[in-house]
């Protein structure tokens, strides 16, 4: 019996770099688990759609599907859009078991990825020492989602023994530029910004633009197709696959 298929479900973006990054990330997932059927899908703005991928898998004989939402925050998309999409797919295919795993979330292991991306950015900028860091996330109207970013910033601060402020690209203060200016007002001049985004797009671009305008010395790239992110996807899949088994 074939293992359940894995659908990595991203939000989607008009920016083509976003879909390309998701494709690269799933190439890494497949390299770690070549035995699995791994597909990408998007809720909106990019193709293929979730419905199209589910239909294709069912037509190919898969009766069990684990959906891993490629979302870093437990906000509206995770709580509303993903369950709605799965419910609709289940109605269309009543004999197929479709289960969503936990979202990717903000795993402590992602700090290793942030460090790596930041080292790359600092190398290009030829900066060796920092006075402060800004952790830039997407931002949400839901306070708990923003608090999760702030908690990760505190953990990162302890690791580096540097002040770290969480900032947001939308929906919540402070913006990245405001966070950088606040540090500069304290006399700090070497401030770097880490992009807590999965893939490129308008929000990370805007966050980077505001940070650099405010005087940041470097802004890292998003997490992207990193092996640690791929391992987290597979960990979520593994739990979801177990939950498909009847008790």
C-alpha positions as CSV (number, residue, x, y, z in Angstrom):
1,X,0.0,0.0,0.0
2,X,1.4,3.4,-1.0
3,X,2.2,6.0,1.6
4,X,-0.2,8.9,1.8
5,X,0.5,11.7,-0.7
6,X,2.0,15.0,0.7
7,X,0.6,18.3,-0.5
8,X,2.6,21.3,0.6
9,X,0.0,24.0,0.6
10,X,1.3,27.6,0.3
11,X,-0.7,30.8,0.2
12,X,0.4,31.9,-3.2
13,X,1.7,35.2,-4.6
14,X,1.7,37.3,-7.7
15,X,5.4,37.4,-7.4
16,X,6.8,34.5,-9.5
17,X,9.9,34.2,-7.2
18,X,7.6,32.9,-4.5
19,X,6.3,29.9,-6.5
20,X,9.8,29.2,-7.8
21,X,11.1,29.1,-4.2
22,X,8.3,26.7,-3.1
23,X,9.2,24.5,-6.1
24,X,12.9,24.5,-5.0
25,X,11.9,23.7,-1.4
26,X,9.9,20.7,-2.5
27,X,12.8,19.5,-4.6
28,X,14.7,19.4,-1.3
29,X,11.8,17.5,0.4
30,X,11.8,14.9,-2.4
31,X,15.6,14.5,-2.1
32,X,15.1,13.6,1.6
33,X,12.1,11.3,1.0
34,X,12.2,10.1,-2.6
35,X,9.7,7.4,-1.8
36,X,6.9,9.9,-1.2
37,X,4.5,11.5,-3.7
38,X,5.1,15.2,-3.0
39,X,3.1,17.9,-4.7
40,X,2.8,21.7,-4.3
41,X,-0.4,23.6,-4.3
42,X,-1.6,27.2,-3.6
43,X,-4.6,28.7,-1.9
44,X,-4.6,31.7,-4.2
45,X,-2.7,33.8,-6.8
46,X,-0.5,30.9,-8.0
47,X,-0.9,27.6,-9.8
48,X,-1.6,24.8,-9.4
49,X,-4.6,25.2,-7.2
50,X,-5.3,22.9,-4.2
51,X,-8.4,21.5,-5.9
52,X,-6.6,20.7,-9.1
53,X,-3.8,18.9,-7.2
54,X,-6.2,16.9,-5.1
55,X,-8.2,15.9,-8.1
56,X,-5.0,14.7,-9.9
57,X,-3.9,12.7,-6.9
58,X,-7.3,11.0,-6.6
59,X,-7.3,10.2,-10.3
60,X,-3.9,8.7,-9.8
61,X,-5.3,6.3,-7.2
62,X,-4.3,8.0,-3.9
63,X,-6.9,7.5,-1.2
64,X,-5.0,9.2,1.6
65,X,-3.5,12.7,1.5
66,X,-1.7,14.7,4.1
67,X,-1.7,18.5,3.7
68,X,1.1,20.5,5.2
69,X,0.3,24.2,5.3
70,X,3.4,26.2,4.5
71,X,2.5,28.9,6.9
72,X,4.7,30.4,9.6
73,X,1.9,32.0,11.6
74,X,-1.3,30.5,13.0
75,X,-3.6,33.3,11.7
76,X,-6.5,33.6,9.3
77,X,-5.2,31.5,6.5
78,X,-4.4,28.6,8.8
79,X,-7.6,28.8,10.8
80,X,-10.1,29.5,8.0
81,X,-8.7,29.1,4.4
82,X,-6.9,25.8,4.9
83,X,-9.8,24.0,6.7
84,X,-12.3,25.3,4.2
85,X,-10.2,24.1,1.3
86,X,-9.9,20.6,2.8
87,X,-13.6,20.4,3.6
88,X,-14.5,21.2,0.1
89,X,-12.1,18.6,-1.3
90,X,-13.5,16.0,1.1
91,X,-17.0,16.7,-0.1
92,X,-15.9,16.3,-3.7
93,X,-14.1,13.0,-2.9
94,X,-16.0,11.4,0.0
95,X,-14.0,8.2,-0.1
96,X,-10.6,9.9,0.3
97,X,-9.0,10.7,3.6
98,X,-7.5,14.2,3.6
99,X,-6.0,15.6,6.8
100,X,-4.1,18.8,7.5
101,X,-1.0,18.7,9.6
102,X,0.1,21.5,11.9
103,X,1.4,24.6,10.1
104,X,5.2,25.0,9.8
105,X,5.0,27.6,12.5
106,X,8.1,29.1,14.1
107,X,10.3,26.3,15.1
108,X,13.4,27.1,17.1
109,X,15.4,25.2,14.5
110,X,14.5,28.0,12.0
111,X,16.9,30.2,14.0
112,X,19.7,28.2,12.5
113,X,18.4,29.1,9.0
114,X,18.0,32.7,10.0
115,X,21.6,32.8,11.1
116,X,22.8,31.2,7.9
117,X,20.8,33.6,5.7
118,X,22.1,36.6,7.8
119,X,25.7,35.5,7.5
120,X,25.2,35.4,3.8
121,X,23.8,39.0,3.8
122,X,26.6,40.3,6.1
123,X,29.2,38.7,3.9
124,X,27.9,40.7,0.9
125,X,27.7,43.9,3.0
126,X,31.2,43.2,4.5
127,X,30.0,43.8,8.0
128,X,31.6,41.8,10.8
129,X,30.0,43.1,14.0
130,X,26.5,44.1,14.9
131,X,24.9,46.2,17.6
132,X,21.3,45.0,17.2
133,X,19.0,42.7,15.2
134,X,15.5,43.1,13.8
135,X,13.4,40.0,13.1
136,X,11.0,40.9,10.4
137,X,7.8,38.9,10.0
138,X,4.7,39.3,7.9
139,X,2.5,40.7,10.6
140,X,-1.1,39.8,11.4
141,X,-4.3,41.4,12.8
142,X,-4.3,38.5,15.2
143,X,-2.2,39.4,18.3
144,X,-1.2,35.8,19.1
145,X,0.5,35.4,15.7
146,X,2.6,38.5,16.3
147,X,3.4,37.4,19.8
148,X,4.9,34.2,18.4
149,X,7.3,36.3,16.3
150,X,8.2,38.4,19.4
151,X,8.9,35.2,21.4
152,X,11.2,33.9,18.7
153,X,13.0,37.3,18.7
154,X,13.6,36.9,22.5
155,X,15.1,33.5,22.0
156,X,17.3,34.8,19.2
157,X,18.4,37.7,21.4
158,X,19.5,35.3,24.1
159,X,21.4,33.2,21.6
160,X,23.4,36.2,20.2
161,X,23.6,38.3,23.4
162,X,22.3,41.2,21.3
163,X,19.1,43.2,21.5
164,X,16.5,42.0,19.0
165,X,13.2,43.6,18.1
166,X,10.4,41.9,16.3
167,X,9.0,44.0,13.4
168,X,6.2,43.4,10.9
169,X,5.6,44.1,7.2
170,X,1.8,44.7,7.7
171,X,-1.0,44.9,10.1
172,X,1.0,45.5,13.3
173,X,3.7,47.9,14.6
174,X,6.6,48.4,14.5
175,X,7.5,48.4,10.8
176,X,11.1,47.4,10.0
177,X,12.1,50.9,9.4
178,X,10.7,52.1,12.7
179,X,12.5,49.3,14.5
180,X,15.8,50.2,12.9
181,X,15.4,53.9,13.6
182,X,14.6,53.1,17.3
183,X,17.9,51.3,17.6
184,X,19.7,54.1,15.8
185,X,18.2,56.6,18.3
186,X,19.9,54.5,21.0
187,X,23.3,55.1,19.3
188,X,23.4,51.7,17.6
189,X,24.8,51.9,14.1
190,X,25.3,48.3,12.9
191,X,21.8,46.9,12.7
192,X,20.8,43.9,10.6
193,X,17.4,42.6,9.6
194,X,16.5,38.9,9.3
195,X,13.6,38.1,7.0
196,X,11.2,35.7,8.7
197,X,9.4,34.8,5.5
198,X,9.3,31.5,3.7
199,X,9.7,33.0,0.2
200,X,10.3,36.3,-1.7
201,X,7.4,38.5,-2.4
202,X,6.0,42.0,-2.0
203,X,5.9,41.9,1.8
204,X,9.6,40.9,2.4
205,X,10.6,43.4,-0.4
206,X,8.8,46.2,1.4
207,X,10.2,45.2,4.8
208,X,13.7,45.2,3.3
209,X,13.2,48.5,1.6
210,X,12.0,50.3,4.8
211,X,14.9,48.8,6.8
212,X,17.6,49.9,4.3
213,X,16.1,53.4,4.1
214,X,16.2,53.6,7.9
215,X,19.9,52.7,7.9
216,X,20.1,48.9,8.3
217,X,23.5,47.5,7.2
218,X,22.1,44.3,5.8
219,X,18.8,42.4,5.2
220,X,18.8,38.7,4.8
221,X,16.9,36.6,2.2
222,X,13.8,34.6,3.3
223,X,14.2,31.1,4.7
224,X,13.8,29.6,1.3
225,X,14.6,26.0,0.1
226,X,16.7,25.2,3.2
227,X,17.1,21.5,4.3
228,X,15.9,22.4,7.8
229,X,12.7,23.7,6.4
230,X,12.3,20.6,4.3
231,X,12.9,18.4,7.4
232,X,10.1,20.3,9.2
233,X,7.7,19.7,6.4
234,X,8.4,16.0,6.6
235,X,8.0,16.0,10.3
236,X,4.6,17.6,10.0
237,X,3.7,15.0,7.3
238,X,4.8,12.1,9.5
239,X,2.5,13.1,12.3
240,X,-0.4,13.7,9.8
241,X,0.2,10.3,8.2
242,X,-0.1,8.6,11.6
243,X,-3.3,10.5,12.4
244,X,-4.8,9.0,9.2
245,X,-4.6,5.5,10.7
246,X,-7.9,4.5,12.4
247,X,-7.6,3.8,16.1
